[in-house]
Amino acid sequence: MPLIETKDKKTAGGSSTRIQDAAVHRFHTWNSTFRQFVRYCLVGGVNTLIDVLMLNVLLWRFPTNNVQVLVIYNSIAYSSGAVSSFFLNKYWTFGRKQRTTGREVVRFAITLFLEILYSNGLVWLAGKALQPLIANATLWGNASKLVAVAVGAVISYTCMRFWTFASGSQDRPKKEENLHQPVIGSTTILASSVTEHAHHPVENERH
């Protein structure tokens, strides 16, 4: 009986430790994702500054109240911050230290194309909605742009985090190592149990 109680305590203690480890792992994962998103927002702030600056130059030089023309201006302005966005997000936000690969460039180009499409769609919708309310062309263009930036930031982060700079094979060795650790632990416990049971018949024969 004391032996059974000891084993039960060990099993309960092991389960509690695994639960605590899982909770700590989840906390670190969410914390890392949050800090990564903050860095992404800072990079996005720099890119947005370039974007909005270019848009205002175009609105200042060629004023317009036409939504279609505003969409063209937005495409030019959005593309102007693309290069800095790629390198800052790669090396700082997502911490990829390897040399830029062709796959990343292609994925970034596709992501940028999709971003321009949805940004233009958001600018068009915001421009249509705000046009009756704002008469000034520059103010109207900037207000439409800010609405598009706010919604687009979340979409852009999701695309880069889970596709353009997805970890892929870099995380596989760590995952495999973590998967093997419980197996090794279980094997050790099983071996100990077999050894204990092997000694019991010998003790019973002596009694």
C-alpha positions in Angstrom: 0.0 0.0 0.0 2.7 2.6 0.8 4.3 1.8 -2.5 1.0 2.4 -4.4 0.5 5.7 -2.5 4.0 6.8 -3.5 3.4 6.0 -7.1 0.1 7.9 -7.1 1.8 11.0 -5.6 4.5 10.8 -8.2 1.9 10.6 -11.0 -0.1 13.5 -9.6 3.1 15.6 -9.2 4.1 14.8 -12.8 0.7 15.8 -14.1 0.7 19.0 -12.2 4.2 19.9 -13.6 3.1 19.2 -17.1 0.0 21.5 -16.7 2.2 24.2 -15.3 4.7 23.8 -18.1 1.9 24.0 -20.7 0.5 27.2 -19.1 4.0 28.8 -19.1 4.5 27.8 -22.7 1.1 29.4 -23.7 2.1 32.6 -21.8 5.4 32.9 -23.5 3.8 32.3 -26.9 1.2 35.0 -26.4 3.8 37.4 -24.9 6.1 36.8 -27.9 3.2 37.3 -30.4 2.2 40.5 -28.6 5.7 42.0 -28.7 6.1 41.0 -32.3 2.8 42.8 -33.1 4.1 45.9 -31.3 7.3 45.9 -33.4 5.2 45.4 -36.5 3.1 48.4 -35.6 6.2 50.5 -35.1 7.5 49.5 -38.5 4.1 50.1 -39.9 4.2 53.6 -38.4 7.3 54.4 -40.4 5.9 52.9 -43.6 2.6 54.8 -43.1 4.5 58.0 -42.6 6.2 57.5 -46.0 2.9 56.4 -47.5 0.9 59.4 -46.2 3.7 61.9 -47.1 3.7 60.6 -50.7 -0.1 60.8 -50.9 -0.1 64.4 -49.7 2.5 65.4 -52.2 0.3 64.0 -54.9 -2.9 65.7 -53.5 -0.9 69.0 -53.2 0.4 68.9 -56.7 -2.7 67.4 -58.3 -5.8 68.1 -56.2 -8.8 65.9 -56.9 -12.2 64.9 -55.5 -12.4 61.9 -57.8 -12.4 58.6 -56.0 -10.8 56.7 -58.9 -7.9 59.2 -59.0 -7.5 58.9 -55.2 -7.2 55.1 -55.7 -4.4 55.6 -58.2 -2.6 58.0 -55.8 -3.0 55.5 -53.0 -1.4 52.7 -55.1 1.6 54.9 -55.8 1.9 56.0 -52.1 1.4 52.5 -50.7 4.1 51.1 -53.0 6.6 53.8 -51.9 6.9 52.2 -48.4 7.1 48.6 -49.6 10.9 48.2 -49.6 11.5 49.5 -46.1 8.5 47.4 -44.9 10.1 44.2 -46.3 13.5 44.6 -44.7 12.4 46.1 -41.4 9.8 43.3 -40.9 12.1 40.6 -42.0 15.2 41.4 -39.8 13.5 43.2 -36.9 9.8 42.3 -36.5 10.1 38.6 -37.3 13.8 38.1 -36.6 14.8 36.3 -39.8 18.6 36.5 -39.9 19.1 34.4 -43.0 19.9 36.0 -46.4 16.8 37.0 -48.4 15.5 34.1 -50.4 13.7 34.1 -53.8 10.6 32.6 -52.1 10.4 35.4 -49.6 10.7 38.0 -52.4 7.9 36.3 -54.4 5.7 35.9 -51.4 6.3 39.5 -50.4 5.4 40.7 -54.0 2.2 38.7 -53.9 1.4 40.0 -50.4 2.1 43.6 -51.5 -0.2 43.2 -54.6 -3.0 41.9 -52.4 -2.4 44.7 -49.9 -2.7 47.3 -52.6 -5.9 45.7 -53.8 -7.6 45.7 -50.4 -6.1 49.1 -49.5 -7.6 50.6 -52.7 -10.9 48.9 -51.9 -10.9 50.4 -48.4 -9.9 53.8 -49.7 -12.6 53.7 -52.3 -15.3 52.7 -49.7 -14.1 55.3 -47.2 -13.9 58.0 -50.0 -17.4 57.3 -51.1 -18.7 57.5 -47.5 -16.8 60.6 -46.6 -17.1 62.6 -49.8 -20.5 64.1 -48.9 -19.2 65.1 -45.5 -15.8 66.6 -46.3 -15.4 69.3 -49.0 -11.7 69.9 -48.7 -9.8 67.5 -51.1 -6.7 67.1 -49.0 -8.7 66.5 -45.8 -11.0 64.1 -47.6 -8.1 62.1 -49.1 -6.3 61.8 -45.7 -9.4 60.8 -43.8 -10.1 58.1 -46.4 -6.5 56.9 -46.2 -6.4 56.7 -42.4 -9.5 54.5 -42.4 -7.9 52.2 -44.9 -4.6 52.1 -42.8 -6.4 51.2 -39.6 -8.2 48.2 -41.1 -5.3 47.2 -43.3 -2.8 47.0 -40.5 -4.4 43.9 -39.0 -4.8 42.2 -42.4 -1.2 42.9 -43.4 0.2 41.6 -40.1 -1.7 38.4 -40.5 -0.4 37.8 -44.0 3.2 38.5 -43.0 3.2 36.6 -39.8 1.6 33.4 -41.0 2.7 33.3 -44.7 5.4 35.6 -45.9 7.8 35.1 -42.9 6.3 31.8 -41.6 8.8 29.9 -39.5 8.3 26.6 -41.3 11.3 24.3 -41.0 13.1 26.5 -38.5 10.7 25.5 -35.7 10.5 21.8 -36.6 13.7 20.7 -34.8 12.4 22.4 -31.6 9.0 20.8 -31.9 10.5 17.4 -32.5 12.8 17.8 -29.5 9.8 18.8 -27.3 7.9 15.8 -28.6 10.7 13.4 -27.8 11.2 14.6 -24.2 7.9 13.3 -22.8 8.5 10.0 -24.6 11.9 9.6 -22.9 10.4 10.4 -19.5 7.6 7.9 -20.0 10.1 5.2 -21.0 12.2 5.9 -17.9 9.0 5.6 -15.7 8.0 2.4 -17.5 11.5 0.9 -17.0 11.5 1.7 -13.3 8.1 0.1 -12.9 9.2 -3.1 -14.7 12.3 -3.2 -12.4 10.2 -2.8 -9.3 7.8 -5.5 -10.4 10.7 -7.8 -11.2 12.0 -7.5 -7.6 8.7 -8.3 -6.0 8.6 -12.1 -6.8 12.1 -12.4 -5.3 11.0 -10.7 -2.1 7.9 -12.9 -1.9 10.0 -16.1 -2.3 12.3 -15.0 0.6 9.2 -14.4 2.8 
